[in-house]
Amino acid sequence: MLKRNEERKQDAHQKIKLGGLIVKAGLADIPSNVLLGLLVESRERIRDPAVEERLARLGDKEFTK
C-alpha cells in the first residue's frame, strides 16, 4: 500500500510539473484538444535529431527568462 501511495505522489508531481511547462510556454488558454494535437504532432517531429536539438536550445533559452 505504501508503494502505491508513493507512485500516486510521483504521478501527481509529474502532472503538476508538466502543467507548469504549459503555463510557462503561454499555452494555458489554448483548448485542450488543440494542445493535445500540438503535442502529438510535435512527438512526430522530434524524431528528427535536428528538430529535437533546435527545440532543446529554444527550451533552454525560455528557462533562463
PDBQT receptor file of N, H, CA, C and O in Angstrom, charges set to zero:
ATOM      1  N   MET A   1       0.821  -1.202   0.000  1.00  0.00    +0.000 N 
ATOM      2  CA  MET A   1       0.000   0.000   0.000  1.00  0.00    +0.000 C 
ATOM      3  C   MET A   1       0.864   1.265   0.000  1.00  0.00    +0.000 C 
ATOM      4  O   MET A   1       0.547   2.234  -0.690  1.00  0.00    +0.000 OA
ATOM      5  N   LEU A   2       1.943   1.254   0.765  1.00  0.00    +0.000 N 
ATOM      6  H   LEU A   2       2.200   0.466   1.326  1.00  0.00    +0.000 HD
ATOM      7  CA  LEU A   2       2.829   2.410   0.839  1.00  0.00    +0.000 C 
ATOM      8  C   LEU A   2       3.459   2.698  -0.518  1.00  0.00    +0.000 C 
ATOM      9  O   LEU A   2       3.591   3.855  -0.916  1.00  0.00    +0.000 OA
ATOM     10  N   LYS A   3       3.849   1.634  -1.226  1.00  0.00    +0.000 N 
ATOM     11  H   LYS A   3       3.742   0.694  -0.902  1.00  0.00    +0.000 HD
ATOM     12  CA  LYS A   3       4.435   1.798  -2.554  1.00  0.00    +0.000 C 
ATOM     13  C   LYS A   3       3.431   2.451  -3.502  1.00  0.00    +0.000 C 
ATOM     14  O   LYS A   3       3.798   3.326  -4.286  1.00  0.00    +0.000 OA
ATOM     15  N   ARG A   4       2.189   2.039  -3.434  1.00  0.00    +0.000 N 
ATOM     16  H   ARG A   4       1.891   1.328  -2.797  1.00  0.00    +0.000 HD
ATOM     17  CA  ARG A   4       1.142   2.609  -4.298  1.00  0.00    +0.000 C 
ATOM     18  C   ARG A   4       0.961   4.098  -4.012  1.00  0.00    +0.000 C 
ATOM     19  O   ARG A   4       0.787   4.893  -4.935  1.00  0.00    +0.000 OA
ATOM     20  N   ASN A   5       1.001   4.473  -2.738  1.00  0.00    +0.000 N 
ATOM     21  H   ASN A   5       1.142   3.827  -1.988  1.00  0.00    +0.000 HD
ATOM     22  CA  ASN A   5       0.868   5.894  -2.383  1.00  0.00    +0.000 C 
ATOM     23  C   ASN A   5       2.033   6.698  -2.942  1.00  0.00    +0.000 C 
ATOM     24  O   ASN A   5       1.841   7.810  -3.435  1.00  0.00    +0.000 OA
ATOM     25  N   GLU A   6       3.236   6.144  -2.869  1.00  0.00    +0.000 N 
ATOM     26  H   GLU A   6       3.392   5.240  -2.469  1.00  0.00    +0.000 HD
ATOM     27  CA  GLU A   6       4.410   6.834  -3.410  1.00  0.00    +0.000 C 
ATOM     28  C   GLU A   6       4.289   6.994  -4.923  1.00  0.00    +0.000 C 
ATOM     29  O   GLU A   6       4.636   8.042  -5.466  1.00  0.00    +0.000 OA
ATOM     30  N   GLU A   7       3.801   5.966  -5.601  1.00  0.00    +0.000 N 
ATOM     31  H   GLU A   7       3.518   5.114  -5.160  1.00  0.00    +0.000 HD
ATOM     32  CA  GLU A   7       3.596   6.042  -7.055  1.00  0.00    +0.000 C 
ATOM     33  C   GLU A   7       2.568   7.117  -7.392  1.00  0.00    +0.000 C 
ATOM     34  O   GLU A   7       2.736   7.850  -8.367  1.00  0.00    +0.000 OA
ATOM     35  N   ARG A   8       1.521   7.215  -6.605  1.00  0.00    +0.000 N 
ATOM     36  H   ARG A   8       1.385   6.619  -5.814  1.00  0.00    +0.000 HD
ATOM     37  CA  ARG A   8       0.494   8.243  -6.839  1.00  0.00    +0.000 C 
ATOM     38  C   ARG A   8       1.064   9.638  -6.629  1.00  0.00    +0.000 C 
ATOM     39  O   ARG A   8       0.748  10.561  -7.381  1.00  0.00    +0.000 OA
ATOM     40  N   LYS A   9       1.907   9.797  -5.605  1.00  0.00    +0.000 N 
ATOM     41  H   LYS A   9       2.164   9.048  -4.995  1.00  0.00    +0.000 HD
ATOM     42  CA  LYS A   9       2.540  11.096  -5.351  1.00  0.00    +0.000 C 
ATOM     43  C   LYS A   9       3.457  11.485  -6.507  1.00  0.00    +0.000 C 
ATOM     44  O   LYS A   9       3.455  12.634  -6.948  1.00  0.00    +0.000 OA
ATOM     45  N   GLN A  10       4.238  10.526  -6.995  1.00  0.00    +0.000 N 
ATOM     46  H   GLN A  10       4.239   9.592  -6.637  1.00  0.00    +0.000 HD
ATOM     47  CA  GLN A  10       5.138  10.797  -8.108  1.00  0.00    +0.000 C 
ATOM     48  C   GLN A  10       4.346  11.148  -9.370  1.00  0.00    +0.000 C 
ATOM     49  O   GLN A  10       4.732  12.043 -10.122  1.00  0.00    +0.000 OA
ATOM     50  N   ASP A  11       3.246  10.443  -9.597  1.00  0.00    +0.000 N 
ATOM     51  H   ASP A  11       2.933   9.715  -8.987  1.00  0.00    +0.000 HD
ATOM     52  CA  ASP A  11       2.395  10.725 -10.747  1.00  0.00    +0.000 C 
ATOM     53  C   ASP A  11       1.822  12.141 -10.655  1.00  0.00    +0.000 C 
ATOM     54  O   ASP A  11       1.836  12.889 -11.633  1.00  0.00    +0.000 OA
ATOM     55  N   ALA A  12       1.322  12.499  -9.484  1.00  0.00    +0.000 N 
ATOM     56  H   ALA A  12       1.311  11.892  -8.689  1.00  0.00    +0.000 HD
ATOM     57  CA  ALA A  12       0.765  13.840  -9.280  1.00  0.00    +0.000 C 
ATOM     58  C   ALA A  12       1.840  14.908  -9.474  1.00  0.00    +0.000 C 
ATOM     59  O   ALA A  12       1.584  15.945 -10.087  1.00  0.00    +0.000 OA
ATOM     60  N   HIS A  13       3.035  14.657  -8.955  1.00  0.00    +0.000 N 
ATOM     61  H   HIS A  13       3.243  13.815  -8.458  1.00  0.00    +0.000 HD
ATOM     62  CA  HIS A  13       4.136  15.619  -9.099  1.00  0.00    +0.000 C 
ATOM     63  C   HIS A  13       4.485  15.820 -10.575  1.00  0.00    +0.000 C 
ATOM     64  O   HIS A  13       4.696  16.948 -11.021  1.00  0.00    +0.000 OA
ATOM     65  N   GLN A  14       4.543  14.727 -11.321  1.00  0.00    +0.000 N 
ATOM     66  H   GLN A  14       4.372  13.811 -10.958  1.00  0.00    +0.000 HD
ATOM     67  CA  GLN A  14       4.863  14.827 -12.748  1.00  0.00    +0.000 C 
ATOM     68  C   GLN A  14       3.793  15.640 -13.486  1.00  0.00    +0.000 C 
ATOM     69  O   GLN A  14       4.122  16.465 -14.338  1.00  0.00    +0.000 OA
ATOM     70  N   LYS A  15       2.537  15.415 -13.169  1.00  0.00    +0.000 N 
ATOM     71  H   LYS A  15       2.270  14.744 -12.477  1.00  0.00    +0.000 HD
ATOM     72  CA  LYS A  15       1.451  16.145 -13.833  1.00  0.00    +0.000 C 
ATOM     73  C   LYS A  15       1.498  17.632 -13.499  1.00  0.00    +0.000 C 
ATOM     74  O   LYS A  15       1.261  18.474 -14.364  1.00  0.00    +0.000 OA
ATOM     75  N   ILE A  16       1.800  17.948 -12.257  1.00  0.00    +0.000 N 
ATOM     76  H   ILE A  16       1.993  17.263 -11.554  1.00  0.00    +0.000 HD
ATOM     77  CA  ILE A  16       1.927  19.355 -11.864  1.00  0.00    +0.000 C 
ATOM     78  C   ILE A  16       3.087  20.006 -12.604  1.00  0.00    +0.000 C 
ATOM     79  O   ILE A  16       2.965  21.127 -13.098  1.00  0.00    +0.000 OA
ATOM     80  N   LYS A  17       4.201  19.310 -12.679  1.00  0.00    +0.000 N 
ATOM     81  H   LYS A  17       4.301  18.399 -12.277  1.00  0.00    +0.000 HD
ATOM     82  CA  LYS A  17       5.385  19.824 -13.375  1.00  0.00    +0.000 C 
ATOM     83  C   LYS A  17       5.082  20.068 -14.857  1.00  0.00    +0.000 C 
ATOM     84  O   LYS A  17       5.450  21.107 -15.405  1.00  0.00    +0.000 OA
ATOM     85  N   LEU A  18       4.416  19.114 -15.497  1.00  0.00    +0.000 N 
ATOM     86  H   LEU A  18       4.118  18.270 -15.051  1.00  0.00    +0.000 HD
ATOM     87  CA  LEU A  18       4.070  19.272 -16.909  1.00  0.00    +0.000 C 
ATOM     88  C   LEU A  18       3.073  20.409 -17.114  1.00  0.00    +0.000 C 
ATOM     89  O   LEU A  18       3.160  21.140 -18.101  1.00  0.00    +0.000 OA
ATOM     90  N   GLY A  19       2.136  20.557 -16.195  1.00  0.00    +0.000 N 
ATOM     91  H   GLY A  19       2.066  19.963 -15.394  1.00  0.00    +0.000 HD
ATOM     92  CA  GLY A  19       1.198  21.674 -16.271  1.00  0.00    +0.000 C 
ATOM     93  C   GLY A  19       1.919  23.010 -16.171  1.00  0.00    +0.000 C 
ATOM     94  O   GLY A  19       1.557  23.979 -16.838  1.00  0.00    +0.000 OA
ATOM     95  N   GLY A  20       2.945  23.044 -15.328  1.00  0.00    +0.000 N 
ATOM     96  H   GLY A  20       3.239  22.257 -14.786  1.00  0.00    +0.000 HD
ATOM     97  CA  GLY A  20       3.746  24.263 -15.201  1.00  0.00    +0.000 C 
ATOM     98  C   GLY A  20       4.442  24.622 -16.501  1.00  0.00    +0.000 C 
ATOM     99  O   GLY A  20       4.579  25.799 -16.834  1.00  0.00    +0.000 OA
ATOM    100  N   LEU A  21       4.884  23.604 -17.238  1.00  0.00    +0.000 N 
ATOM    101  H   LEU A  21       4.773  22.648 -16.967  1.00  0.00    +0.000 HD
ATOM    102  CA  LEU A  21       5.518  23.862 -18.533  1.00  0.00    +0.000 C 
ATOM    103  C   LEU A  21       4.516  24.456 -19.519  1.00  0.00    +0.000 C 
ATOM    104  O   LEU A  21       4.858  25.343 -20.301  1.00  0.00    +0.000 OA
ATOM    105  N   ILE A  22       3.292  23.968 -19.481  1.00  0.00    +0.000 N 
ATOM    106  H   ILE A  22       3.014  23.247 -18.846  1.00  0.00    +0.000 HD
ATOM    107  CA  ILE A  22       2.246  24.506 -20.356  1.00  0.00    +0.000 C 
ATOM    108  C   ILE A  22       2.022  25.984 -20.047  1.00  0.00    +0.000 C 
ATOM    109  O   ILE A  22       1.908  26.804 -20.958  1.00  0.00    +0.000 OA
ATOM    110  N   VAL A  23       1.960  26.315 -18.776  1.00  0.00    +0.000 N 
ATOM    111  H   VAL A  23       2.052  25.649 -18.036  1.00  0.00    +0.000 HD
ATOM    112  CA  VAL A  23       1.773  27.713 -18.363  1.00  0.00    +0.000 C 
ATOM    113  C   VAL A  23       2.969  28.554 -18.786  1.00  0.00    +0.000 C 
ATOM    114  O   VAL A  23       2.794  29.637 -19.343  1.00  0.00    +0.000 OA
ATOM    115  N   LYS A  24       4.197  28.065 -18.527  1.00  0.00    +0.000 N 
ATOM    116  H   LYS A  24       4.339  27.184 -18.074  1.00  0.00    +0.000 HD
ATOM    117  CA  LYS A  24       5.415  28.814 -18.865  1.00  0.00    +0.000 C 
ATOM    118  C   LYS A  24       5.491  29.081 -20.366  1.00  0.00    +0.000 C 
ATOM    119  O   LYS A  24       5.974  30.131 -20.789  1.00  0.00    +0.000 OA
ATOM    120  N   ALA A  25       5.013  28.132 -21.168  1.00  0.00    +0.000 N 
ATOM    121  H   ALA A  25       4.620  27.279 -20.825  1.00  0.00    +0.000 HD
ATOM    122  CA  ALA A  25       5.044  28.298 -22.623  1.00  0.00    +0.000 C 
ATOM    123  C   ALA A  25       3.947  29.239 -23.124  1.00  0.00    +0.000 C 
ATOM    124  O   ALA A  25       3.898  29.553 -24.314  1.00  0.00    +0.000 OA
ATOM    125  N   GLY A  26       3.069  29.689 -22.228  1.00  0.00    +0.000 N 
ATOM    126  H   GLY A  26       3.109  29.433 -21.262  1.00  0.00    +0.000 HD
ATOM    127  CA  GLY A  26       1.990  30.589 -22.639  1.00  0.00    +0.000 C 
ATOM    128  C   GLY A  26       0.866  29.880 -23.361  1.00  0.00    +0.000 C 
ATOM    129  O   GLY A  26       0.173  30.484 -24.180  1.00  0.00    +0.000 OA
ATOM    130  N   LEU A  27       0.675  28.595 -23.063  1.00  0.00    +0.000 N 
ATOM    131  H   LEU A  27       1.238  28.105 -22.397  1.00  0.00    +0.000 HD
ATOM    132  CA  LEU A  27      -0.335  27.802 -23.765  1.00  0.00    +0.000 C 
ATOM    133  C   LEU A  27      -1.530  27.444 -22.894  1.00  0.00    +0.000 C 
ATOM    134  O   LEU A  27      -2.360  26.633 -23.305  1.00  0.00    +0.000 OA
ATOM    135  N   ALA A  28      -1.640  28.018 -21.718  1.00  0.00    +0.000 N 
ATOM    136  H   ALA A  28      -0.966  28.677 -21.385  1.00  0.00    +0.000 HD
ATOM    137  CA  ALA A  28      -2.692  27.646 -20.782  1.00  0.00    +0.000 C 
ATOM    138  C   ALA A  28      -4.093  27.985 -21.280  1.00  0.00    +0.000 C 
ATOM    139  O   ALA A  28      -5.068  27.371 -20.844  1.00  0.00    +0.000 OA
ATOM    140  N   ASP A  29      -4.205  28.943 -22.178  1.00  0.00    +0.000 N 
ATOM    141  H   ASP A  29      -3.413  29.442 -22.532  1.00  0.00    +0.000 HD
ATOM    142  CA  ASP A  29      -5.530  29.355 -22.646  1.00  0.00    +0.000 C 
ATOM    143  C   ASP A  29      -5.958  28.659 -23.944  1.00  0.00    +0.000 C 
ATOM    144  O   ASP A  29      -7.019  28.958 -24.493  1.00  0.00    +0.000 OA
ATOM    145  N   ILE A  30      -5.139  27.745 -24.422  1.00  0.00    +0.000 N 
ATOM    146  H   ILE A  30      -4.277  27.503 -23.976  1.00  0.00    +0.000 HD
ATOM    147  CA  ILE A  30      -5.458  27.017 -25.657  1.00  0.00    +0.000 C 
ATOM    148  C   ILE A  30      -6.392  25.862 -25.311  1.00  0.00    +0.000 C 
ATOM    149  O   ILE A  30      -6.179  25.188 -24.303  1.00  0.00    +0.000 OA
ATOM    150  N   PRO A  31      -7.417  25.617 -26.116  1.00  0.00    +0.000 N 
ATOM    151  CA  PRO A  31      -8.309  24.483 -25.839  1.00  0.00    +0.000 C 
ATOM    152  C   PRO A  31      -7.521  23.173 -25.734  1.00  0.00    +0.000 C 
ATOM    153  O   PRO A  31      -6.556  22.956 -26.467  1.00  0.00    +0.000 OA
ATOM    154  N   SER A  32      -7.942  22.320 -24.826  1.00  0.00    +0.000 N 
ATOM    155  H   SER A  32      -8.725  22.497 -24.230  1.00  0.00    +0.000 HD
ATOM    156  CA  SER A  32      -7.186  21.103 -24.545  1.00  0.00    +0.000 C 
ATOM    157  C   SER A  32      -7.043  20.192 -25.766  1.00  0.00    +0.000 C 
ATOM    158  O   SER A  32      -6.010  19.542 -25.926  1.00  0.00    +0.000 OA
ATOM    159  N   ASN A  33      -8.053  20.134 -26.619  1.00  0.00    +0.000 N 
ATOM    160  H   ASN A  33      -8.892  20.662 -26.489  1.00  0.00    +0.000 HD
ATOM    161  CA  ASN A  33      -7.929  19.283 -27.808  1.00  0.00    +0.000 C 
ATOM    162  C   ASN A  33      -6.885  19.830 -28.783  1.00  0.00    +0.000 C 
ATOM    163  O   ASN A  33      -6.197  19.055 -29.446  1.00  0.00    +0.000 OA
ATOM    164  N   VAL A  34      -6.762  21.140 -28.875  1.00  0.00    +0.000 N 
ATOM    165  H   VAL A  34      -7.321  21.770 -28.336  1.00  0.00    +0.000 HD
ATOM    166  CA  VAL A  34      -5.749  21.759 -29.735  1.00  0.00    +0.000 C 
ATOM    167  C   VAL A  34      -4.367  21.528 -29.135  1.00  0.00    +0.000 C 
ATOM    168  O   VAL A  34      -3.418  21.205 -29.849  1.00  0.00    +0.000 OA
ATOM    169  N   LEU A  35      -4.263  21.693 -27.838  1.00  0.00    +0.000 N 
ATOM    170  H   LEU A  35      -5.034  21.955 -27.258  1.00  0.00    +0.000 HD
ATOM    171  CA  LEU A  35      -2.985  21.476 -27.158  1.00  0.00    +0.000 C 
ATOM    172  C   LEU A  35      -2.527  20.028 -27.325  1.00  0.00    +0.000 C 
ATOM    173  O   LEU A  35      -1.355  19.781 -27.607  1.00  0.00    +0.000 OA
ATOM    174  N   LEU A  36      -3.428  19.082 -27.156  1.00  0.00    +0.000 N 
ATOM    175  H   LEU A  36      -4.380  19.283 -26.927  1.00  0.00    +0.000 HD
ATOM    176  CA  LEU A  36      -3.065  17.681 -27.332  1.00  0.00    +0.000 C 
ATOM    177  C   LEU A  36      -2.637  17.413 -28.770  1.00  0.00    +0.000 C 
ATOM    178  O   LEU A  36      -1.664  16.696 -29.002  1.00  0.00    +0.000 OA
ATOM    179  N   GLY A  37      -3.348  17.977 -29.732  1.00  0.00    +0.000 N 
ATOM    180  H   GLY A  37      -4.138  18.560 -29.544  1.00  0.00    +0.000 HD
ATOM    181  CA  GLY A  37      -2.953  17.829 -31.136  1.00  0.00    +0.000 C 
ATOM    182  C   GLY A  37      -1.567  18.392 -31.397  1.00  0.00    +0.000 C 
ATOM    183  O   GLY A  37      -0.774  17.792 -32.122  1.00  0.00    +0.000 OA
ATOM    184  N   LEU A  38      -1.281  19.525 -30.817  1.00  0.00    +0.000 N 
ATOM    185  H   LEU A  38      -1.925  20.013 -30.228  1.00  0.00    +0.000 HD
ATOM    186  CA  LEU A  38       0.035  20.141 -30.952  1.00  0.00    +0.000 C 
ATOM    187  C   LEU A  38       1.124  19.226 -30.394  1.00  0.00    +0.000 C 
ATOM    188  O   LEU A  38       2.177  19.056 -31.007  1.00  0.00    +0.000 OA
ATOM    189  N   LEU A  39       0.864  18.648 -29.243  1.00  0.00    +0.000 N 
ATOM    190  H   LEU A  39       0.009  18.787 -28.745  1.00  0.00    +0.000 HD
ATOM    191  CA  LEU A  39       1.844  17.756 -28.625  1.00  0.00    +0.000 C 
ATOM    192  C   LEU A  39       2.038  16.476 -29.428  1.00  0.00    +0.000 C 
ATOM    193  O   LEU A  39       3.162  15.999 -29.578  1.00  0.00    +0.000 OA
ATOM    194  N   VAL A  40       0.955  15.925 -29.939  1.00  0.00    +0.000 N 
ATOM    195  H   VAL A  40       0.042  16.313 -29.818  1.00  0.00    +0.000 HD
ATOM    196  CA  VAL A  40       1.058  14.709 -30.748  1.00  0.00    +0.000 C 
ATOM    197  C   VAL A  40       1.848  14.982 -32.021  1.00  0.00    +0.000 C 
ATOM    198  O   VAL A  40       2.711  14.193 -32.403  1.00  0.00    +0.000 OA
ATOM    199  N   GLU A  41       1.553  16.093 -32.670  1.00  0.00    +0.000 N 
ATOM    200  H   GLU A  41       0.852  16.734 -32.359  1.00  0.00    +0.000 HD
ATOM    201  CA  GLU A  41       2.299  16.461 -33.880  1.00  0.00    +0.000 C 
ATOM    202  C   GLU A  41       3.778  16.674 -33.557  1.00  0.00    +0.000 C 
ATOM    203  O   GLU A  41       4.655  16.258 -34.314  1.00  0.00    +0.000 OA
ATOM    204  N   SER A  42       4.041  17.317 -32.438  1.00  0.00    +0.000 N 
ATOM    205  H   SER A  42       3.329  17.655 -31.823  1.00  0.00    +0.000 HD
ATOM    206  CA  SER A  42       5.426  17.562 -32.028  1.00  0.00    +0.000 C 
ATOM    207  C   SER A  42       6.152  16.260 -31.734  1.00  0.00    +0.000 C 
ATOM    208  O   SER A  42       7.341  16.131 -32.024  1.00  0.00    +0.000 OA
ATOM    209  N   ARG A  43       5.446  15.298 -31.164  1.00  0.00    +0.000 N 
ATOM    210  H   ARG A  43       4.480  15.403 -30.929  1.00  0.00    +0.000 HD
ATOM    211  CA  ARG A  43       6.053  13.996 -30.874  1.00  0.00    +0.000 C 
ATOM    212  C   ARG A  43       6.605  13.371 -32.148  1.00  0.00    +0.000 C 
ATOM    213  O   ARG A  43       7.665  12.746 -32.132  1.00  0.00    +0.000 OA
ATOM    214  N   GLU A  44       5.893  13.542 -33.236  1.00  0.00    +0.000 N 
ATOM    215  H   GLU A  44       5.032  14.050 -33.249  1.00  0.00    +0.000 HD
ATOM    216  CA  GLU A  44       6.348  13.010 -34.525  1.00  0.00    +0.000 C 
ATOM    217  C   GLU A  44       7.551  13.798 -35.047  1.00  0.00    +0.000 C 
ATOM    218  O   GLU A  44       8.495  13.216 -35.582  1.00  0.00    +0.000 OA
ATOM    219  N   ARG A  45       7.511  15.108 -34.891  1.00  0.00    +0.000 N 
ATOM    220  H   ARG A  45       6.744  15.581 -34.456  1.00  0.00    +0.000 HD
ATOM    221  CA  ARG A  45       8.572  15.963 -35.434  1.00  0.00    +0.000 C 
ATOM    222  C   ARG A  45       9.904  15.785 -34.715  1.00  0.00    +0.000 C 
ATOM    223  O   ARG A  45      10.958  15.899 -35.341  1.00  0.00    +0.000 OA
ATOM    224  N   ILE A  46       9.877  15.507 -33.411  1.00  0.00    +0.000 N 
ATOM    225  H   ILE A  46       9.021  15.414 -32.903  1.00  0.00    +0.000 HD
ATOM    226  CA  ILE A  46      11.142  15.432 -32.683  1.00  0.00    +0.000 C 
ATOM    227  C   ILE A  46      11.891  14.124 -32.937  1.00  0.00    +0.000 C 
ATOM    228  O   ILE A  46      12.961  13.908 -32.367  1.00  0.00    +0.000 OA
ATOM    229  N   ARG A  47      11.356  13.270 -33.763  1.00  0.00    +0.000 N 
ATOM    230  H   ARG A  47      10.487  13.446 -34.226  1.00  0.00    +0.000 HD
ATOM    231  CA  ARG A  47      12.111  12.079 -34.165  1.00  0.00    +0.000 C 
ATOM    232  C   ARG A  47      13.284  12.459 -35.064  1.00  0.00    +0.000 C 
ATOM    233  O   ARG A  47      14.216  11.677 -35.251  1.00  0.00    +0.000 OA
ATOM    234  N   ASP A  48      13.226  13.656 -35.611  1.00  0.00    +0.000 N 
ATOM    235  H   ASP A  48      12.469  14.291 -35.460  1.00  0.00    +0.000 HD
ATOM    236  CA  ASP A  48      14.338  14.195 -36.401  1.00  0.00    +0.000 C 
ATOM    237  C   ASP A  48      15.326  14.826 -35.416  1.00  0.00    +0.000 C 
ATOM    238  O   ASP A  48      14.979  15.796 -34.742  1.00  0.00    +0.000 OA
ATOM    239  N   PRO A  49      16.545  14.296 -35.323  1.00  0.00    +0.000 N 
ATOM    240  CA  PRO A  49      17.511  14.821 -34.347  1.00  0.00    +0.000 C 
ATOM    241  C   PRO A  49      17.775  16.321 -34.478  1.00  0.00    +0.000 C 
ATOM    242  O   PRO A  49      18.000  16.997 -33.474  1.00  0.00    +0.000 OA
ATOM    243  N   ALA A  50      17.750  16.844 -35.690  1.00  0.00    +0.000 N 
ATOM    244  H   ALA A  50      17.568  16.295 -36.506  1.00  0.00    +0.000 HD
ATOM    245  CA  ALA A  50      17.990  18.281 -35.872  1.00  0.00    +0.000 C 
ATOM    246  C   ALA A  50      16.858  19.093 -35.259  1.00  0.00    +0.000 C 
ATOM    247  O   ALA A  50      17.100  20.138 -34.655  1.00  0.00    +0.000 OA
ATOM    248  N   VAL A  51      15.637  18.626 -35.406  1.00  0.00    +0.000 N 
ATOM    249  H   VAL A  51      15.440  17.777 -35.896  1.00  0.00    +0.000 HD
ATOM    250  CA  VAL A  51      14.482  19.324 -34.825  1.00  0.00    +0.000 C 
ATOM    251  C   VAL A  51      14.551  19.237 -33.304  1.00  0.00    +0.000 C 
ATOM    252  O   VAL A  51      14.305  20.225 -32.612  1.00  0.00    +0.000 OA
ATOM    253  N   GLU A  52      14.884  18.065 -32.787  1.00  0.00    +0.000 N 
ATOM    254  H   GLU A  52      15.084  17.262 -33.349  1.00  0.00    +0.000 HD
ATOM    255  CA  GLU A  52      14.985  17.914 -31.335  1.00  0.00    +0.000 C 
ATOM    256  C   GLU A  52      16.051  18.850 -30.767  1.00  0.00    +0.000 C 
ATOM    257  O   GLU A  52      15.835  19.485 -29.735  1.00  0.00    +0.000 OA
ATOM    258  N   GLU A  53      17.190  18.935 -31.434  1.00  0.00    +0.000 N 
ATOM    259  H   GLU A  53      17.366  18.419 -32.272  1.00  0.00    +0.000 HD
ATOM    260  CA  GLU A  53      18.271  19.803 -30.963  1.00  0.00    +0.000 C 
ATOM    261  C   GLU A  53      17.842  21.268 -30.982  1.00  0.00    +0.000 C 
ATOM    262  O   GLU A  53      18.105  22.005 -30.031  1.00  0.00    +0.000 OA
ATOM    263  N   ARG A  54      17.185  21.690 -32.056  1.00  0.00    +0.000 N 
ATOM    264  H   ARG A  54      16.971  21.092 -32.828  1.00  0.00    +0.000 HD
ATOM    265  CA  ARG A  54      16.723  23.081 -32.155  1.00  0.00    +0.000 C 
ATOM    266  C   ARG A  54      15.708  23.396 -31.056  1.00  0.00    +0.000 C 
ATOM    267  O   ARG A  54      15.770  24.459 -30.438  1.00  0.00    +0.000 OA
ATOM    268  N   LEU A  55      14.780  22.478 -30.816  1.00  0.00    +0.000 N 
ATOM    269  H   LEU A  55      14.730  21.614 -31.318  1.00  0.00    +0.000 HD
ATOM    270  CA  LEU A  55      13.774  22.698 -29.782  1.00  0.00    +0.000 C 
ATOM    271  C   LEU A  55      14.392  22.687 -28.388  1.00  0.00    +0.000 C 
ATOM    272  O   LEU A  55      13.949  23.427 -27.510  1.00  0.00    +0.000 OA
ATOM    273  N   ALA A  56      15.410  21.857 -28.178  1.00  0.00    +0.000 N 
ATOM    274  H   ALA A  56      15.770  21.256 -28.891  1.00  0.00    +0.000 HD
ATOM    275  CA  ALA A  56      16.104  21.841 -26.881  1.00  0.00    +0.000 C 
ATOM    276  C   ALA A  56      16.776  23.184 -26.618  1.00  0.00    +0.000 C 
ATOM    277  O   ALA A  56      16.706  23.706 -25.505  1.00  0.00    +0.000 OA
ATOM    278  N   ARG A  57      17.422  23.745 -27.631  1.00  0.00    +0.000 N 
ATOM    279  H   ARG A  57      17.479  23.321 -28.536  1.00  0.00    +0.000 HD
ATOM    280  CA  ARG A  57      18.057  25.062 -27.467  1.00  0.00    +0.000 C 
ATOM    281  C   ARG A  57      17.007  26.131 -27.161  1.00  0.00    +0.000 C 
ATOM    282  O   ARG A  57      17.215  26.980 -26.295  1.00  0.00    +0.000 OA
ATOM    283  N   LEU A  58      15.901  26.086 -27.862  1.00  0.00    +0.000 N 
ATOM    284  H   LEU A  58      15.732  25.396 -28.566  1.00  0.00    +0.000 HD
ATOM    285  CA  LEU A  58      14.818  27.050 -27.626  1.00  0.00    +0.000 C 
ATOM    286  C   LEU A  58      14.276  26.901 -26.206  1.00  0.00    +0.000 C 
ATOM    287  O   LEU A  58      14.050  27.895 -25.516  1.00  0.00    +0.000 OA
ATOM    288  N   GLY A  59      14.070  25.666 -25.776  1.00  0.00    +0.000 N 
ATOM    289  H   GLY A  59      14.254  24.858 -26.337  1.00  0.00    +0.000 HD
ATOM    290  CA  GLY A  59      13.586  25.429 -24.410  1.00  0.00    +0.000 C 
ATOM    291  C   GLY A  59      14.560  25.925 -23.361  1.00  0.00    +0.000 C 
ATOM    292  O   GLY A  59      14.153  26.544 -22.377  1.00  0.00    +0.000 OA
ATOM    293  N   ASP A  60      15.848  25.660 -23.559  1.00  0.00    +0.000 N 
ATOM    294  H   ASP A  60      16.179  25.157 -24.358  1.00  0.00    +0.000 HD
ATOM    295  CA  ASP A  60      16.868  26.161 -22.626  1.00  0.00    +0.000 C 
ATOM    296  C   ASP A  60      16.825  27.668 -22.523  1.00  0.00    +0.000 C 
ATOM    297  O   ASP A  60      16.952  28.232 -21.436  1.00  0.00    +0.000 OA
ATOM    298  N   LYS A  61      16.644  28.322 -23.665  1.00  0.00    +0.000 N 
ATOM    299  H   LYS A  61      16.540  27.864 -24.548  1.00  0.00    +0.000 HD
ATOM    300  CA  LYS A  61      16.569  29.790 -23.690  1.00  0.00    +0.000 C 
ATOM    301  C   LYS A  61      15.352  30.278 -22.908  1.00  0.00    +0.000 C 
ATOM    302  O   LYS A  61      15.442  31.259 -22.170  1.00  0.00    +0.000 OA
ATOM    303  N   GLU A  62      14.229  29.608 -23.064  1.00  0.00    +0.000 N 
ATOM    304  H   GLU A  62      14.155  28.812 -23.664  1.00  0.00    +0.000 HD
ATOM    305  CA  GLU A  62      12.999  30.002 -22.342  1.00  0.00    +0.000 C 
ATOM    306  C   GLU A  62      13.140  29.813 -20.838  1.00  0.00    +0.000 C 
ATOM    307  O   GLU A  62      12.613  30.614 -20.066  1.00  0.00    +0.000 OA
ATOM    308  N   PHE A  63      13.843  28.768 -20.410  1.00  0.00    +0.000 N 
ATOM    309  H   PHE A  63      14.271  28.117 -21.037  1.00  0.00    +0.000 HD
ATOM    310  CA  PHE A  63      14.030  28.518 -18.994  1.00  0.00    +0.000 C 
ATOM    311  C   PHE A  63      14.856  29.617 -18.330  1.00  0.00    +0.000 C 
ATOM    312  O   PHE A  63      14.721  29.846 -17.128  1.00  0.00    +0.000 OA
ATOM    313  N   THR A  64      15.697  30.289 -19.085  1.00  0.00    +0.000 N 
ATOM    314  H   THR A  64      15.807  30.103 -20.062  1.00  0.00    +0.000 HD
ATOM    315  CA  THR A  64      16.542  31.327 -18.496  1.00  0.00    +0.000 C 
ATOM    316  C   THR A  64      15.839  32.687 -18.415  1.00  0.00    +0.000 C 
ATOM    317  O   THR A  64      16.384  33.633 -17.847  1.00  0.00    +0.000 OA
ATOM    318  N   LYS A  65      14.662  32.784 -18.967  1.00  0.00    +0.000 N 
ATOM    319  H   LYS A  65      14.218  32.015 -19.429  1.00  0.00    +0.000 HD
ATOM    320  CA  LYS A  65      13.909  34.064 -18.907  1.00  0.00    +0.000 C 
ATOM    321  C   LYS A  65      13.373  34.312 -17.529  1.00  0.00    +0.000 C 
ATOM    322  O   LYS A  65      12.721  35.329 -17.293  1.00  0.00    +0.000 OA
TER     323      LYS A  65
